Amino acid sequence: MSSEDLQKINERAWDIVARSKYVHDVEQDVASLSAGGTSLMSHERRLLGNLSSWCQRAIHLQCSHGLDALSLWKLGAREVVGIDISAAMLDLAQRKAHMMSAPATWIHSDVLEVPANLNATADLVYTGKGALPWVTDLERWAAVIVRLLKPGGRLYVFEGHPLNWVWEPEASDFRLRPDVGDYFTAELRANRDFPASGLEQAAGSGGPVSRAIERQWTLGEVVTKLAEAGLTLERLEEHPEQYWPLFRDIPEGMVARLPHTFSLLMRKQAQPS
């Protein structure tokens, strides 16, 4: 499958779930943010700190419907730019930003083709929460991040731990998934959790079901490609918390014994004075 075909398949999938699921959350998301709420988890807020002290522009790669990007604005970023492959998702993000009079710009683009006019404009590049499985070329992805960052700018990734890839999400304890070779597999596969569940619901009974195609990157691959691209590691943490309730039937105490998310904070070197 070509990267262009893969992009079209996934763009269609995310457009469908935007119109069938996330469209119903617009007013609720705006109300929550306006009341001081946030979609950012405690580890994200701790590691990012008060963005008003250092972040003029935050660029959110694969921003979905804009909730996390607007949360970065509420955390202190003076303006936010969201990039996403789904025009339908960006329409929802734009509606939220308009309702809040937020200084936000939304750009319809593949994450590997972000426009060059954004080069060296970001104090913060933010991504994660299910973004990485849709990246098709990790080396090109890392290069995009480096060119977007200002000298001294930071990358923050808060993502599902790639070890989640191997576990059967519908089991009542941790069992290896029968459809996954191992942690190190590089093969593409049809997504089975989300957006698959949203696509099935949107199709209804008897209708054709769209699909989304993903792949997993190991933690070592992610950190190494970013370091090779020129970023310096500041913090790498693994967390037991889930950002999405993937293991609904496994007891909470058992779930907490393994990592399910990670935080990665890296910096682009400042230019010598």
N, C-alpha and C positions, 0 to 999 in steps of 0.2 A: 504494500500500500504506500503510495507517495505521500509526502508530507502535506501536499496541497489537498489531497483527498481526505486525509486524516483531519485536517483543519476544518473542512466543510462539514464532515460528519459531526464533529464536536461542537462547531458553531450552531448547527441546527439543533442539537440536543439541548444546549444551554438556552437558546431562544425559546424552546418549547417550555422548559421548566420556569423560565422567567414569566411567561404569559399565563401559565397554569397554576403556579405556586406563589412566587414571590410578589406578584402584582397585588396580592391581598394583604401584604405586610407594609405597604408604603406608609399609610397614615399611622400605624402602630409604631413603626421605626422612628418616624419624625417626632411623634409624641414622646417616645422614650428619650431620644437625644435631647429634645428641647427641655425635658425635665431633669437633665443632668445624667441620664443613663449613658451606657457605653456598651459596645459589643466587644471591646478589648478585654482579654482575661487578665488576671492579677499579675502573671509573670510578664506579660506585655507592658502593662503600665509601670511595673517596677523597673524594668530594664530600659524603657524609653524615657521615663521621668517626665518632667514638665517640658513639653516641646516648645513652649513659648520662649524659653531661654536660648534656644539654639536652632530652631527649625523654621526657616522662611517658607520653603516648599517641600512637601512630602509627595512622592510619586508612588502610587499603589499599583503594582503590576498584578494583572488578573483580579481586578477590583470587584467583579461580580456586580451586585446591585447597589454598591456604594456605601453600605452601612459601616464597614471598617474604615474606609477613607474618611467619611464624615466624623467618625469617632476620633480619628487622628486630628482633625480640625478642632474638635471639642477639647482634645488634650493639649492644644496650644499651637499646632501648626498654623501658620498664617494663611496658607492656601494649600489646596490639595489637587492633585491631578490623578485621575483614574484611567487605567488602560485595560481594555477587555476585548475579547474576541466576539462577544455577543452584543449586538446592537440593541436587542430587547432588554438585556440587563442594564445597559447604559441609559436607556430611556427611563427606567425606574430610578436609577441613580440621579438623573437630571431632575426628575420630578421631586425627589426628596430635597435636593440642594436648592431648588427654586422655592419650595415651601419654607425653607429655613434661611433663605437669603445667604447661603454659604458661598464662600469664594472657592468654587470648585470648577474644574474643567474635566470633561469626559471625552476620551479619544478611542474610537473604534479601530483596534489594531491587534494583530497577532503579537504575542509577547516578544517574539524574536525580530519583529519589524517595527519597533517603536520609532516614531519620527525623529530625525536628527536634530530638529530645532529644540528638542528637550535636552540635548547633550549638555552636561556640566551645569545643570540648573537645580539639582535636587540636593538638599541637605540630608534628606532621608529617602531611601528606597525601601518600601515595605512590601512584603508578600507572604503568602502561606495559607494556612487553613484550607488545604485541599488544592492548592495551586500547582505544586510541583509534579503530580502525576500527569498533568496535561502538557508539560514542557517536553518537546520532542528532541531537543539538542541542548544538553547542559552546558557545553562549552560556549555556544553562541549566546545562551541565556546569561551566563556570567559576564560575557563581554558587553552585553546590553547594559547590565547593571553598572559596570565600571564607567561606561561612557555617560550614563545619566548622572552619576554622582559628581558633585563639586569636589575639588581637592579638600580633604578632611571630612567629607560627607560619610554617612553611615548607611549600611545595609542592615535591616532587621528582618529575619525570617522566623515566623512562629508557625510550625507545620506539624502535621501528623507524623509520628515516628514511623520510619519505613518498616520497622519490625511488624507493625500492624498488618502489613501486606500478607504475612504468612498465616495469620490466624483465621479460623472459620468464625465469621461474625454471628452465625445463627446457632452456635453450640452453647451449651450451658457451662462449659469449662474451656480452657485454652487447648484447642486441637488444630493441627496443621490443616490448611485448606487443601482439599484434593485437587483443585484446579490450578494450584501454584507450584511451580517446580521447587524453588527455594528462595531464600532471601536475596540471592545474588542474580536471579534471573533478569534478563534484559528484554524479555519478550513483551510485545503489546498484548493486551487482553481487553475484552469487553468489560466495562464497569458493571458491578453487580449490586452495589449498595445505593449510592446516590451520585449522579442523578437517575440511576436506573429505576428506582422506585417511583420517582416523579414522572418519568417518561411512561411507565406502565399505567399510572393513574391517568395521565393525560390522554393516553390512547383509548382508554375505556375497554369494555368487554368486546372482544372480537376484532378490534381495530389493529392496524399495523403498529408495532412498537419501534420507535427510533432507538438508537443505541449511542453510547459514547465509548471511545477507546482510550485507555490509559496505559501507563507503564510506571514502574517504580524505580527510584534512584536510591542507592544506599547512602547512609549518612556520610560515609567516607568519600563517596563520589561528589556529593554536594560541596563539602568543605574544601576538598582538594581542587575542584574546578574553579571555585571562587578565589582560592589562594593563588593558583596558577595565573589567574587573570589580573592579579595585582592587589587584592585586598588583604588586609592584615586582621587576623583573628583577635577579637577582644573578649568574647564570651561564647561558650558553648555549654548549654545546660539541657539535660533530659528531664522530663516531667511525667509523673503518673497520671495527671489530669488529661481527660479527653476534651477536645474542642467540639466534638460531635459524638453523640452516644452510639458508638459503633457496636459495642458489646452489651446489648440490652439484657441478655439472659445469664450473664456471668455475675456472680456475687461481687458487690462493690469492693470488698476487702481483697478478693483475688485479683480484680482488675488493677488495684493500686500497687500490686507487687511488681508490675512491669512498666516500662516507659511507654507512653502513648502520644506524647508531643515532645518537641524540642524547640529551644530558642537558640538562634545563631545571630550574634552581633559582630559585624566586621566593619572595618573602616578603610577608606581610600586615603592613601598618604597625602598629606598637605604638600604643596609646592614649596621647595626650599626658598627661604627669604634672601 
